[in-house]
């Protein structure tokens, strides 16, 4: 592998376009660039969560997710390229089941909060939902693989369960919505 970023300032995007991985150029406000940017933002928030003090298995899981998100960004940047498959989605589903197995059943809605790590997982979850909307918007006009769409959907589920898991791991309760507060 050669040097990929030997020159950072290229001035090629000054007119409002950017290059895709296949060499084509698209408008910086296109749905494809919006989806790539949303996945990149999500990866940054997962990275922010990952620098917290976490159980080792959670740190490992977040590292794998960051690599997957980078691969997904690559998939989106090269039309027709596939990097995320069914195995990626299944890995997330398994992680959701594992983390959720010992959590108490929910009888009310959970508000973002509890511990700092849980709150960060909730922020990552909301960013993930926004990224999912960007990927769905792209898929309305251009081909996006089903596993790519499923991955982002499952990841938001995982981040919700992870927030609850992190609260429980720290001995803190989830913050429950109270309907009777009025």
Steps between C-alpha positions, in 0.01 A plus 500: 500500500640838401465834666133587487511849649829648395338831406218628720426840342408425138261789418302255283189550714498879488223502238266294718576150376690212652655184365359154560712189535439408136643833380166660413404839644172590666354805667596532865131535588396182317314223684805274462734747669236566764486128582879465501529801730232368735680164528828684566333709772358184654845341497638805682234470772567127539867594532413753770311233693787254453752718686294478820572243768305200370486127560766343273243309292314825429822671392571213262146515363524876441832458321344247263206734442736786415675285241161394360389863476819591318433212259141618458625849415725340242208304358299820466793685341540245220167445322450128444757395762392270785677490836223426750327165482260279689772385741549859619128533571490163676795602721305807614186295562700256712652787700153647562374164627805452722490848654123495544479150651525605866344846480163555667199513270385848412158622612559864409709704261865564586633855497862558397715517811611315805877474485727698269574190292131418464423858403776487236354174367161674472661789309663248265158331461332824393784577258460145367130560437588815305759305301238235428265768363782627275570148371128441438477834315792395281338161437189677370697630202807275467578135575600425861535140610246351737771393749632858515153630587442219748838555668423861590154403624638221722777724626250749641330210684838390632588850623168521689559166670863594562392815684280291729777243545751771592265647760445160656872419488568821697223426751287790375135473402369599160327836495136416444242731346233589755157546352355620832728797558239765398 
